[in-house]
């Protein structure tokens, strides 16, 4: 019988595997903890402007992980090849899981790496990626996405949309979907690459919650697109 402890062990194993893949593939220089601070969208924007950087954001699966991490990283490599490391900061979600593995690839290619994430990550002790250099905690009572009352985006997602020069989604759940929709409405260039979440992990989570096993692993973010933009 699946227990919460076994589910956590499964997630830890998946995270370790993904990080090992990124580390062995590129061996990025990711020593030392990141600089961290609480900041508003305006303060983050000033930080970027002072360094002459535009922000390229990646969104996708985090705790849900990827069925094919290598394919996800191959897409990220293709995207990064079209940007100038001297003028671009790569933003993800600050944490290491799932799409966070792109941080190692970005660092190896000389990009500045930042993370914009809810203050919930700090309050709940979420592990930060060893390859993110600067983390900005945005005061937020949620993890992002649309506000519960449906009136715009939560502060974290609103900051990401407002500051991004481009947003790239590789799969992703509800928060990624909401950010993509918000970005498109704001005229921010977006692209979506289809990717499955980890099938076994999704089944394990459903079983732990007493739900039927899922049959669709494509994620909610694809709802914002009918075809992958490549």
Wavefront OBJ file of the C-alpha trace (Angstrom):
o trace
v 0.000 0.000 0.000
v 1.320 3.403 -0.942
v 2.015 5.744 1.969
v 2.895 9.423 2.171
v 6.425 8.417 3.187
v 6.879 6.222 0.116
v 5.542 9.019 -2.097
v 8.089 11.417 -0.643
v 10.867 8.872 -1.176
v 9.741 8.481 -4.795
v 9.840 12.239 -5.320
v 13.321 12.454 -3.757
v 14.558 9.678 -6.036
v 13.145 11.393 -9.125
v 14.708 14.701 -8.091
v 18.096 13.106 -7.484
v 17.990 11.394 -10.875
v 17.122 14.621 -12.696
v 19.843 16.592 -10.937
v 22.381 13.859 -11.603
v 21.500 13.921 -15.292
v 22.024 17.670 -15.494
v 25.243 17.560 -13.495
v 26.793 14.719 -15.462
v 25.811 16.244 -18.789
v 27.224 19.719 -18.245
v 29.084 19.858 -14.901
v 28.132 23.510 -14.451
v 29.916 25.573 -11.820
v 27.133 25.711 -9.255
v 29.068 26.041 -6.012
v 27.742 28.038 -3.096
v 24.252 29.108 -2.012
v 22.359 31.739 -4.017
v 21.884 35.308 -2.913
v 18.320 35.742 -1.659
v 16.064 38.689 -0.928
v 12.405 39.568 -0.777
v 11.478 41.924 -3.591
v 8.608 43.443 -5.492
v 8.245 43.244 -9.248
v 9.502 46.837 -9.502
v 12.615 46.025 -7.477
v 13.359 42.956 -9.580
v 12.926 45.030 -12.711
v 15.374 47.615 -11.397
v 17.883 44.828 -10.654
v 17.643 43.582 -14.239
v 17.840 47.069 -15.727
v 20.938 47.957 -13.712
v 22.702 44.957 -15.254
v 21.416 45.482 -18.759
v 19.640 42.128 -18.768
v 16.387 40.957 -20.304
v 14.621 38.034 -18.631
v 13.956 34.714 -20.347
v 11.583 32.613 -18.237
v 11.102 28.848 -18.360
v 7.970 27.306 -16.879
v 6.972 23.655 -16.672
v 6.646 20.799 -14.220
v 8.272 21.076 -10.828
v 7.154 18.498 -8.272
v 5.385 16.521 -11.010
v 8.779 15.965 -12.689
v 9.239 14.827 -16.329
v 8.667 11.489 -17.975
v 11.642 12.230 -20.251
v 14.037 14.693 -18.533
v 16.625 14.371 -21.307
v 14.098 15.475 -23.936
v 13.085 18.443 -21.773
v 16.708 19.527 -21.437
v 17.254 19.123 -25.184
v 14.422 21.593 -25.816
v 15.923 24.001 -23.287
v 19.307 23.748 -24.992
v 17.696 24.634 -28.314
v 15.942 27.646 -26.790
v 19.050 28.932 -25.003
v 21.066 28.723 -28.216
v 18.938 31.548 -29.595
v 19.778 33.997 -26.794
v 22.826 36.059 -25.869
v 24.185 35.078 -22.422
v 25.719 38.525 -22.004
v 22.292 40.185 -22.193
v 19.940 37.549 -20.812
v 19.026 36.331 -17.340
v 17.370 32.924 -17.184
v 14.500 32.786 -14.707
v 12.803 29.621 -13.560
v 11.181 28.956 -10.199
v 14.290 28.923 -7.979
v 13.844 25.295 -6.905
v 15.742 22.316 -8.266
v 12.959 19.902 -9.216
v 11.697 19.309 -12.734
v 12.180 22.358 -14.963
v 14.727 23.624 -12.413
v 17.280 21.288 -13.979
v 17.597 23.875 -16.776
v 19.556 26.089 -14.369
v 22.646 23.877 -14.733
v 22.487 24.125 -18.509
v 22.063 27.905 -18.377
v 25.022 28.326 -16.038
v 27.246 26.164 -18.225
v 26.425 28.445 -21.156
v 27.266 31.601 -19.238
v 23.779 32.940 -18.483
v 22.975 34.781 -15.287
v 20.398 32.685 -13.416
v 17.633 34.059 -11.230
v 14.559 32.646 -9.563
v 11.295 34.441 -8.917
v 9.262 32.461 -6.419
v 6.580 32.906 -3.776
v 7.616 33.576 -0.190
v 5.908 30.247 0.540
v 9.064 28.565 -0.755
v 11.084 30.253 1.983
v 8.470 29.654 4.655
v 8.150 25.970 3.794
v 11.873 25.360 3.439
v 11.837 24.364 -0.229
v 15.292 23.401 -1.475
v 16.720 25.956 -3.906
v 18.624 24.912 -6.984
v 22.405 24.944 -6.457
v 22.679 26.576 -9.886
v 20.506 29.653 -9.316
v 22.574 32.716 -8.463
v 19.919 35.197 -7.272
v 16.545 34.318 -5.780
v 13.782 36.880 -5.404
v 10.989 35.970 -2.979
v 7.756 37.717 -3.899
v 5.306 38.263 -1.045
v 2.467 35.912 -1.974
v -0.075 33.807 -0.083
v -0.144 31.310 -2.977
v 2.350 29.593 -5.268
v 1.134 31.625 -8.221
v -1.419 31.256 -10.981
v -4.696 33.115 -11.021
v -6.014 34.711 -7.861
v -8.752 32.628 -6.176
v -11.364 35.266 -6.945
v -10.351 35.186 -10.603
v -9.181 38.806 -10.665
v -5.829 38.607 -12.437
v -2.643 36.770 -11.514
v -1.210 36.189 -8.059
v 1.802 38.408 -7.219
v 4.469 35.835 -8.125
v 2.997 35.029 -11.522
v 2.211 38.688 -12.176
v 5.874 39.580 -11.597
v 7.076 36.849 -13.944
v 4.713 37.936 -16.703
v 5.468 41.640 -16.274
v 9.246 41.221 -16.332
v 9.737 38.481 -18.921
v 10.918 39.364 -22.402
v 9.867 35.832 -23.380
v 8.284 32.843 -21.640
v 8.986 29.271 -22.716
v 6.853 26.416 -21.400
v 7.966 22.790 -21.564
v 4.844 21.014 -20.396
v 3.468 22.384 -17.155
v 0.460 22.454 -14.874
v -2.163 24.991 -13.884
v 0.213 27.741 -12.756
v 2.211 27.528 -15.991
v -1.061 27.593 -17.941
v -2.234 30.732 -16.149
v 1.103 32.471 -16.684
v 1.077 31.631 -20.388
v -2.425 32.994 -20.781
v -1.503 36.114 -18.863
v 1.609 36.594 -20.969
v -0.261 36.236 -24.236
v -2.862 38.763 -23.087
v -0.033 41.167 -22.186
v 1.722 40.739 -25.538
v 4.706 38.857 -24.124
v 6.156 36.335 -26.630
v 5.420 32.775 -25.504
v 6.143 29.308 -26.829
v 4.985 25.882 -25.705
v 6.644 22.479 -26.086
v 4.575 19.462 -25.199
v 5.981 17.185 -22.496
v 4.533 14.560 -20.179
v 4.832 14.691 -16.423
v 6.343 11.617 -14.761
v 3.736 8.885 -15.286
v 4.628 6.715 -12.308
v 4.810 9.684 -9.956
v 1.423 10.961 -11.166
v -0.116 7.535 -10.538
v 1.483 7.355 -7.095
v 0.120 10.774 -6.140
v -3.356 9.834 -7.312
v -3.252 6.586 -5.324
v -2.077 8.401 -2.195
v -5.089 10.722 -2.503
v -7.529 7.903 -3.114
v -8.137 8.993 -6.706
v -8.373 6.844 -9.834
v -5.137 6.493 -11.811
v -4.671 9.284 -14.390
v -4.738 8.521 -18.087
v -3.626 11.946 -19.364
v -0.127 13.136 -18.471
v 0.137 16.142 -20.786
v -0.452 18.808 -18.134
v -2.799 21.777 -17.994
v -0.435 24.229 -19.706
v -1.204 22.771 -23.113
v -4.745 24.109 -22.736
v -3.336 27.504 -23.713
v -2.100 26.102 -27.042
v -3.449 23.816 -29.712
v -0.062 22.958 -31.210
v 3.520 23.151 -30.011
v 5.370 26.238 -31.236
v 8.787 25.135 -32.423
l 1 2 3 4 5 6 7 8 9 10 11 12 13 14 15 16 17 18 19 20 21 22 23 24 25 26 27 28 29 30 31 32 33 34 35 36 37 38 39 40 41 42 43 44 45 46 47 48 49 50 51 52 53 54 55 56 57 58 59 60 61 62 63 64 65 66 67 68 69 70 71 72 73 74 75 76 77 78 79 80 81 82 83 84 85 86 87 88 89 90 91 92 93 94 95 96 97 98 99 100 101 102 103 104 105 106 107 108 109 110 111 112 113 114 115 116 117 118 119 120 121 122 123 124 125 126 127 128 129 130 131 132 133 134 135 136 137 138 139 140 141 142 143 144 145 146 147 148 149 150 151 152 153 154 155 156 157 158 159 160 161 162 163 164 165 166 167 168 169 170 171 172 173 174 175 176 177 178 179 180 181 182 183 184 185 186 187 188 189 190 191 192 193 194 195 196 197 198 199 200 201 202 203 204 205 206 207 208 209 210 211 212 213 214 215 216 217 218 219 220 221 222 223 224 225 226 227 228 229 230
